[in-house]
Amino acid sequence: MLSYDPTPAFAAAQDAADPLAHFRHEFLFPKGSDGQPVAYFCGNSLGLLPKAARAAAEQEFKAWEERAVEGHFTGDQPWMTYHEALAGATARVVGAQPDEVVVMNTLTVNLHLLLVTFYRPTAARYKVLMEAGAFPSDQYALESQARLHNLDPTAVIVEIAPRAGEHTLRTADIEAKIAELGDSLATVLFGGINYYTGQVFDMQAITRAGHAVGATVGFDLAHAAGNVPLHLHDWDVDFACWCNYKYLNAGPGGSSGIFVHERFANRPDLVRLAGWWGHDQAQRFQMKKGFQPMSGAAGWQLSNGQILTLAVYRASVALFDQAGGMRALRAKSEQLTGYLEFLIGQLHLPTSRLEIITPADPAQRGCQLSLLVHERGRELFDYLAAQGVVADWREPNVIRLAPVPLYNSFEDVYRAGAALQEFYNQQ
Ligand SMILES: *Cc1c(COP(=O)(O)O)cnc(C)c1O
């Protein structure tokens, strides 16, 4: 266990000893009003631009310019099978086998596609369990899925909230709720990490509990993919999806990933919304009637790949392998986040003024700390911004700070701590 010091010398020494420190130079940082790079803590919202992204996109522009339609079939990575080139690195980030993942579309679109397959309500089994306060897009997706089946969303969606006086959910309470819903439960849909509190849910326990009552279990990993180690295959999760523009740094509106467990790889009988790109590759261009899905997650593809976006993703996801994978990143992440927590503790503020609502247990959090600021929260947020500390504000009074191990330094974290200290010294 590292013992922390609230000094710039300590932060500098940590950075000097950090084997991942140089990855920071693979990214471009926005500049603050002083012309210096900001201390960026918004990787949970939009990851920074990897320097390699431009060249990767340029390579595809060049292929388009020079070979046009031939680009589908020729070159270093033909567009027709582009998704295959992404599967290995993607699978390693989420703990899957390569054919269990595919990168396509955007997150909410993919959530709908997966729910079409995995939420199959019957008269008796039609409920969906979600965490209360799930990301709004997930709530709207679920409401509209209920309507798609001519069901009343309020009868379908069951939300589980933290106990009174608590900010996060207890695994035992989630398990108990699943058992209580029993035969009426069709699907469990949870965030892998709640976007607001930063709580990591015990995905393995939730999956086990869901399967025990015969429900399908899926996760929205928008805040988990590229943040914490995941073992989707071994946890036996049925399905998952995530966006790649948060911790995976693939750019605004960038592509999304899906996971479908290999148990469903060769199940052409599963109901799905189909398109030609999910059709058996060997026969795709015979343009025949009768959809026959490719095996694995690729069988959920609809359209030919969005190559310019996927090229950026290919460059950004490659950094995860270069950094030694999620295990190496996680080791640094725990220290960075621990340091931020330590510096916030040094403010010695009563919880009536400021409290961290993210779990204190490192196993139950990723790299985000959510600060519930009971007084003058917006002022604090604006003060941080003026000091070049980029955080994010969630109504009504939460500031989220996410030190990302790929590009944040201990000095960045020190800077955030110092800015917080200055704000409260002025009070
Ligand atoms: C960021 C986020 C989204 C965003 O969805 P898009 O379809 O990519 O716009 C959805 N769900 C969760 C849980 C998120 O964190």
The ligand as an SDF file (V2000), in Angstrom:
LIG
                    3D

 15 15  0  0  0  0  0  0  0  0999 V2000
  -22.2640    7.7900  -22.3700 C   0  0  0  0  0  0  0  0  0  0  0  0
  -23.4000    6.8480  -22.1740 C   0  0  0  0  0  0  0  0  0  0  0  0
  -24.3700    6.6660  -23.1660 C   0  0  0  0  0  0  0  0  0  0  0  0
  -24.3520    7.4710  -24.4330 C   0  0  0  0  0  0  0  0  0  0  0  0
  -25.0130    6.8320  -25.4680 O   0  0  0  0  0  0  0  0  0  0  0  0
  -24.7050    7.1580  -27.0050 P   0  0  0  0  0  0  0  0  0  0  0  0
  -25.6450    6.2910  -27.7210 O   0  0  0  0  0  0  0  0  0  0  0  0
  -23.2640    6.8490  -27.2380 O   0  0  0  0  0  0  0  0  0  0  0  0
  -24.9620    8.6290  -27.2240 O   0  0  0  0  0  0  0  0  0  0  0  0
  -25.3740    5.7290  -22.9400 C   0  0  0  0  0  0  0  0  0  0  0  0
  -25.4080    5.0120  -21.7920 N   0  0  0  0  0  0  0  0  0  0  0  0
  -24.4860    5.1760  -20.8190 C   0  0  0  0  0  0  0  0  0  0  0  0
  -24.5570    4.3440  -19.5760 C   0  0  0  0  0  0  0  0  0  0  0  0
  -23.4690    6.1090  -20.9780 C   0  0  0  0  0  0  0  0  0  0  0  0
  -22.5840    6.3000  -20.0000 O   0  0  0  0  0  0  0  0  0  0  0  0
  1  2  1  0
  2  3  1  0
  2 14  2  0
  3  4  1  0
  3 10  2  0
  4  5  1  0
  5  6  1  0
  6  7  2  0
  6  8  1  0
  6  9  1  0
 10 11  1  0
 11 12  2  0
 12 13  1  0
 12 14  1  0
 14 15  1  0
M  END
$$$$
